[in-house]
Amino acid sequence: MAKEKIEEAEKPEEKKVQKKGKPDLKEKRSGRVVRILATDIEGSMKIITGIAEIKGIGNNMANVIILKLGLDKKKRMQDLSDPEIDKIETAITNPASLGVPDWMLNRRKDLDTGKSLHLSTNDLIFAKKSDIDLMGEIKSYKGLRHSRGAKVRGQRTASTGRGRVAVGVQKKKIAGAQAVAAKDEKKK
């Protein structure tokens, strides 16, 4: 009996050993996790929002894919069968086969192939990086701005950068201290 009480007392301590602030994965996710194109999607999500979780697929493209495949919009991701998931994957990799118009694709008139493509996941990341590198190589204005880490699209640079240090703006305390220091130098 004494051993059982000791074991029971040790069990709650084991639970306390878990990292604080991070919930257990079983508690966090209800239902199964669906994996589409190397992206984990919660099973409790509706199909539209679940497909839109994939990088390169927005709400409009997800809606078009669901309509063209004839899936029910009210379904949850965990309720999809394996053939339906395969259909979704093929539709995402080649939406033109479904009859999606060219203007909905995210890479029209590709520089390398000249065709309209729709890129997603790692392909999209690689294409974006190679485009920025190309702009830097040809020394375009945008490429030079990218290489310096400055704003590219004509924004103001003095005060509107989120998370970066403001350029050319002084705080009141610093400006006041500099004014006092200037007065002291004049007196001497």
Summary of the structure (lengths in Angstrom):
residues: 188
radius of gyration: 27.4
end to end distance: 87.4
largest distance: 87.4
contacts: 431
relative contact order: 0.07
helix: 53%
strand: 6%
